[in-house]
């Protein structure tokens, strides 16, 4: 790894002298030249930053694939080496029963707030590989974007902060805040071992707030701070009919085809109004306030444009709610996968023994993942016809979360986004889930600031995932400003401004 | 290939002398010793017969798999060489635009009926391979059965007749009838090129009746003659939602999930009474006569035993009909395969762009495969929600067929089965399809005799396919008797007896 031209190291030493003369490390805001220096360094190193990100992307750290376990471990080591290289003080790779967790800190700003940064270096699988325009692990610039698995979710967004930190440490020898970082390798498979790690390292992870960049902005050119996430209950539904695959001619008409039975169950999970039919499913849903519905309705949004962009003639969802309300503030149920019988080329006249589906439910406050999973299992028992056997397995879950809009972290984020992107950000929620946000609140008592630099059409879990180059570089500037702004709003966890 | 011990060749010469002295080839019935000789030869060669069948089974002639094209061709050549070896006069491998067709004949019985034997040497795919107890192409005896792909459907049943023919020709130097044979390689994929072949070789294929062994007996120990087959219309249904795979969190609740839409369509294809809901589906169904319903109700059958044997707690099907009626005389609709989204290990939160299913309908007289396919396509257009695109592709079809119970061929088959198995056979229909039966009727004007030696639980299209060893050897004896009996009922296509 290389870090910047020779000149910047010289500037760094100079800046260190200034700081020492001053007797304290002050916010660079009080030294406009220092801030310029940090931001100029970012500008001067754009091309190297991208080269390094490509190197990180090239490691196929697909956490769900047992065969990629070595790659996932290699990715953790790469991250650790990189964090050492940019100047983090402590860097340690923690082994877990699953994939490793990288911890790093820089604690050289006594009296200043401590940020706990969280990100993940694992990525989603890349199938179907043939639908990628360029190889999924070979980051490629096309137009205004960088395409590859992990560019948006989450390697690219994690890297935004790495480069902001580097710019500070290489130029000023310090950060305006104290920083702890955990970068995990199991986000895409439910963060199973992270929770144990957090519980076991409460003291190590003590901080004032959590910072995460793993969400999309509201739209291209619309910087956004995200204050809410949906939770998830992820299930697998296995339907077994006859005890073996049968000839569909010789047996068709005598037994319940498990594909048909599964289809009947899935079809019955929504009513005519697009509502989920599981009894009790909506019981704990916190209703949308009039104020929030008004705020959401003011966001720049067009159903027509959205439908056109997704290539569908009509949208679909729960009646009585707008699209944004359905995406952010209403629970949903989706089939993520289905399989059974003959799925190859040609024709095979089989009446299969089994059919299965992966089904996940997105949750909103105050639903609970475990409770919803139980309701699902109870419902399956109720609706499964006697002619088949149906088993619902709870694969993983995460709780929904909402962070107060008037918290110091959110305020600092708003100020930083305005400086980084040159325009006022909007407040938004996200339909996806980051279960760890809930755990940080529950275990460490910390609110999370969601500073997302992705885009809604970034194909996070699909072929041709990308990050906007503009967002990547403006994201780095925003990160620089966030670290700079935060002490103005918060001192050791207490509010200063606003 | 080896054919019999030296002694039998000697006997053959002797028998030929007798025949020549007699001035004509008479039915062996008139020479009880000749018949004994043929049957004794079968008994004496049981072990070699099985070894040869294993050799045939070992060729993985999976017609639907483009990568197995070479194996399919090799299998055709093996069949041709074998038919030459057992003494067929003319043997020729016809190339087609698909897989080859093997033709053979023995026309040395002028004035006697001509049988057109049809069989197929191609087999179904073997996936899921891990569910096979022994390797699918390594024929293995366990208990009373021989297990491997193709043992029942149809290599094993074809081989039954090869060995009966061999026993005649090696011992007596002649058959009691004239025999033409076509063994094709595309039965499992719709016999596309066989129909063209039959149309182009009407003169070559001229005969008095068609003989096929590709059906199961009613039950183990219950020899059966089959007088009816269902037809088939095989469709693929593709449902497309958004133009790319989406993150199910970020997008769930806004668009119609194509898995869900597909499930809704499949679920809607049957009503609460298990009837197919496609408008017009039952219009051309020939109602069951009271006489046939009575006959069916007398067959040894237990729903309870059937359900237990298949491992289901309850049977399923069209209300108002018995299981046998539903299987044999009522049309049905089955999902043969379904796929979409993430189907691997673990969890992927995708809202897929596409989901597909293979759906086939079994038809009875007087439904037409093409018409039903059109009704299906029209129905899909009608029920597909606006929020997705649905395309129904007609993959292949075959018409249903029923052969009169009092035809000479069926009568000869009944007599032969009684001698071969030592008990009176039952009359049955079959739920499966042999489209070529309809084409033989339409193109050549021939009725088909269905002399099946399989079993209902033979796993024809599933792992652990088998043929009963008892049925294999009694089948050979039945074939010997069928060739012997036929001239008594039919002379050049005209009835003699009964």
Interface residues (C-beta under 8 A of the other chain):
Chain A: X64 X65 X66 X124 X125 X127 X131 X188 X189 X190 X216 X230 X232 X234 X241 X242 X243 X244 X245 X246 X247 X248 X249 X250 X251 X252 X253 X254 X255 X256 X257 X259 X260 X262 X263 X264 X266 X267 X268 X269 X270 X306 X307 X310 X311 X312 X313 X314 X315 X316 X317 X318 X323 X326 X327 X330 X332 X333 X334 X335 X336 X337 X338 X339 X340 X341 X342 X343 X344 X345 X346 X347 X348 X349 X350 X351 X352 X353 X355 X356 X357 X358 X360 X362 X385 X386 X387 X388 X389 X395 X396 X430 X431 X432 X433 X456 X459 X460 X461 X462 X463 X464
Chain B: X64 X65 X66 X124 X125 X127 X131 X188 X189 X190 X216 X230 X232 X234 X241 X242 X243 X244 X245 X246 X247 X248 X249 X250 X251 X252 X253 X254 X255 X256 X257 X259 X260 X262 X263 X264 X266 X267 X268 X269 X270 X306 X307 X310 X311 X312 X313 X314 X315 X316 X317 X318 X323 X326 X327 X330 X332 X333 X334 X335 X336 X337 X338 X339 X340 X341 X342 X343 X344 X345 X346 X347 X348 X349 X350 X351 X352 X353 X355 X356 X357 X358 X360 X362 X385 X386 X387 X388 X389 X395 X396 X430 X431 X432 X433 X456 X459 X460 X461 X462 X463 X464
